[in-house]
Amino acid sequence: MSRELTIRALAIGAALAVLLTVVNTYMGLKTGWVESGTVTASLLGFAICSLAVRMGAAPSNPLELNIIQNVAVAAGAVSTVVGLIGPIPALQMLGRAWSTPALFAWGIALCALGVILAIRLRPRLIEGERPLRFPSGVATAEIIRAVFRSGNDGLRRASALGIGAAVAGLIAWLRDGSLKLIPALVPLRFPIAGVDAGNLAFGIATSPMMIGVGLLVGPATGLGVLLGAVIAWCVIAPYLIEANLVASADYPSLVQWLVWPAVAMMIASSVTNWLMDWRTIVSALRGSRSPAARSTLLGLVAAIAVAVLVASQVIGVRIEAALLGFAILPLLVGVAARAAGETDVAPLGDMGTITQAVLAQPASGDPQSTLAPAGAVTGVGMQTTSLLLAFKTTSILGGNRARVMIAQLVGITIGLFASIPLYQLLDSVYGIGTGEFPSPTALSWRATAEAMAGGGAALPDGAALAAAISAGIGVALTLAGRIESLRRWAPAPAAVGIGFLVPFAYALPIALGGFAAGALARKRPALAETTIMPVASGAIAGEALVALGLAVAAAASAT
């Protein structure tokens, strides 16, 4: 019998779990994106196991590597599950700070609910008569098999990741460390509509992480981000300054206006996609009546009851909003999970937006009572789909589901104890919602909550018209993306919206990374397949780890 749930696997997985937690929390607050980490965890886990074998340890195998990557990936998802990338900083921007015990209680409740829902959905979505494909789960199994089919190829990929991390870490240290030999921003100084570009922090951020993000998302998304940034910061921002529609010519003032058209575009796109995928909703409703789905109903009801108590008694959500939010949560998460199984895309943001709209009246104008339950929908959805993907990978590899569950629970525990203190550390040293950590996802959550609570009164002058126009563009781009002949050229509305929210200096390297990935894929497809993902993951990890070290040093010197 192959070794699977070993002490070695748990130890390596735990180390990589901390790494992915740092990477996703840091990258999410910088750009609004996170990555699953399956490639990073699989390659690094394989490299570490190979080194251990050379030192006399027992040989590894795909099932043991599956345990390693499950521990790490489960931890990496926790920052999104708890809401540290979106709802929590959004509430903080609105003056609603949560205590550390409240964050832990909230995180435990959402993670537990996500695990129970995944167990409940597994018989229907993965083991039923017509199991769903879950493409990312299949891809993870193929990655694990591939590194063992050709050990040298796996080590080459791991080396590329290590080189990317080392180079990125060195650049980040030379930029932000005591030497400061590299500027954080290479400025582009030229007038834009009469406004000095220097006032808008125009330039190129010397950020390996942003290049890595661009490599991961590819040319189409990179172009969308750049397009949004050009429209927002080269066209709209100078006009806002000249027309005195913003308090001052700086990022915080401008983004408070720009967030409205950005969010309108993303919401319009989400609603359009949701309405056009009505068959998925019908399928989810039909599936929820199956005997297999009803078998864990008691546990689900108990988990929801606990979550409602935490939301209302610990967090301070209005009881009627908490009850309604968690009542519709299983349906919305089920829809998102089925969509992930069919298309590899879980519309978690769409479900969060819908929840905010549904709760606008019961919340009675309290942003916390819309944001927290809506964040629960996206967080539980993230946990559920993550575990379902793990089940799919394990079923393909022939692993033991119970052992993978243990690995997931270990990863979730590590993720909780790593992500919450890390978030608080980054906030205390740098500040969340600033140019350093713009947290575009949190800006979107906050704007939606304010709009729902204020009935439009929260919009600054001119933003309502811009939001209406942007919503129309979002619908048009979404429809164009569903037409085969236009799909290649239509930028994703979410990418364009992100370009509105991140500083222009971030958008440019993201686009450059995307273009580089596209060019390499066209000219050297074999090389691109083996290097783009590892180098990108390494660049992101290297900068994030250096930033964490500098933040710890800064916090220690301040005490």
C-alpha positions, 0 to 999 in steps of 0.5 A, a space after each residue: 500500500 502506498 504511503 499517503 498520510 505521513 508525518 513527512 507529508 504533514 510537516 512539508 504541507 504545514 511549511 508550504 501552508 504558511 507560505 501560501 497563506 502569506 502569498 495569498 493574503 499579501 497578493 489579495 490585498 495588493 491586487 484583489 487576486 489570489 491563486 489556488 497554489 496547487 502548482 506551487 505546493 506540488 512542485 515545492 513538495 516534490 522538490 523537498 521530498 526528492 531532496 529527502 530521498 537523496 538523504 536516505 528517506 523513503 521514496 515519495 509517491 503521488 498520494 503523499 504529494 497530494 496530501 502535501 498540496 492539500 494541506 498547503 492549498 487549504 491554508 492558502 484559501 483561508 484568507 478568502 474564506 474569512 473575508 480578509 481580502 474583501 469584506 473585513 477590510 471593507 468594514 474596517 474602511 467603514 469604521 467597523 473593526 473586529 476584535 481578534 477573537 471575533 475574527 477567529 470565531 467568524 473564520 471557524 464558523 465559515 470554514 466548518 460550514 464550507 466543509 459540511 456543505 462540501 461533504 453534502 454536495 460530494 455524492 451528487 457532484 463527484 460520485 453521482 451518475 453524471 459526475 462533474 468534471 471540475 477541471 482544476 481538480 483534474 489538472 492538479 491530478 495531472 500535475 502530480 502524476 506528471 512530476 513523478 512520470 519525469 522526475 527531472 522535469 518536476 525538479 526543473 520546474 521547481 528550480 524555475 520557481 526557486 530562481 523566480 523567488 530568489 530574484 524577486 526577493 532580492 529585488 524587493 529587499 533592495 527596493 524596500 530594505 535598508 539599502 533602498 538601491 531600487 526605487 519603488 516607482 519608475 516615474 513617467 512624467 508628462 502632462 495629462 489633460 493639464 495635470 502633471 502625471 507625477 501627481 497621479 503617481 504615474 509610472 512603473 512599480 518595480 514589483 516582481 509580484 505584479 509581473 508574476 500576476 500578469 504571467 498568471 492571468 495572461 495577455 487578455 486579462 492583462 490588457 483588460 487591467 491596462 485598459 481600465 487603468 488608462 481610462 480611469 487614470 489617464 482620462 477620468 482622473 484628470 477630468 475629476 481634478 480639473 472639475 473639482 469633483 475630488 478633494 485632492 489629486 491623490 489616490 485615496 481621493 480619486 479612488 473614492 470616485 472611481 470605485 463607483 463605475 468600476 463596481 457598476 461594471 463588475 456587478 452588471 457583468 455578474 448579474 448578466 452572467 448569472 441570468 444567462 446561466 439560469 440552467 445551472 440554477 435550476 439544476 442546483 435546485 433540482 439536485 438539492 432534493 436528492 436523498 444523498 443531499 438530504 443525508 447531512 441535512 442535520 449537520 448543515 442545519 446545526 452549522 448554520 445555527 452556529 454561524 447565525 449565533 456568531 454573526 448576531 451575537 459576536 459580530 453584531 449583524 442584525 438577527 433578521 439579516 443573519 437569518 435570511 443571509 444564512 438561509 439562502 447561503 446553501 442554495 447560492 453556494 450550491 449554484 457556485 459549486 456546480 458552476 465550478 464543476 461544469 466550467 471551472 469558474 465559481 461565481 462567488 463574487 456574483 453570489 456575494 453581490 446578490 446577497 447584499 441586494 437581498 439583505 438591503 432591506 432587512 439590514 436597515 441601512 447597516 453596512 455590517 449587516 449586509 457585508 458580513 452575511 454576503 462575505 459569508 456566502 463567498 467565503 463558504 463558497 470558497 471553502 466548499 469549492 476548494 474541498 470539492 476540488 480536493 475530492 476530485 483530485 483524490 478520486 482520480 489519484 485513487 487516494 483515501 478521502 478521509 485522509 485528505 479530509 484530515 489534511 484539509 483540516 490541518 491546513 485550515 487550522 494553520 491558515 486561520 492562525 497564520 492569516 489573521 495575525 498576518 492581516 493585522 500586522 500588514 494593517 498596522 505597518 502599512 495600512 489597508 486601503 492605501 496606495 501600498 495596499 489598495 485592496 481593490 476587492 475591499 473597495 468594491 465591497 464597501 461601495 456596494 454596501 454603501 450603495 445598498 444602504 444609502 439608496 444612491 445617496 452615497 454616490 459623489 457628484 457625477 458618479 451615478 452617470 458614470 456608473 450607469 454608462 459603465 454598467 452598460 459597458 459591462 453588459 456589452 463586454 459580457 455578452 461579447 465574451 460569449 460570442 466565439 468570434 469576439 471572445 478573443 478581443 473582448 476584455 473581461 469586465 472584472 479585469 477592466 474594473 480592477 484597472 480602475 481600482 489599482 494604482 496605474 503603476 501596478 496595472 502596467 507591470 501586470 499588463 507587461 507580464 501578461 503580454 510576456 506570457 502570451 508572446 512566449 506561449 506563441 513562440 515557445 509553447 513547450 518552454 512556456 508550459 514548463 516555466 511560466 507558472 513556476 516563475 510567476 509563482 516564485 516571483 509572487 512568493 519571493 516578494 511576499 516573503 520579503 515584505 513579511 520579513 520587513 513588516 515584522 522588523 518594522 513592527 518589532 522596532 516600533 514596540 
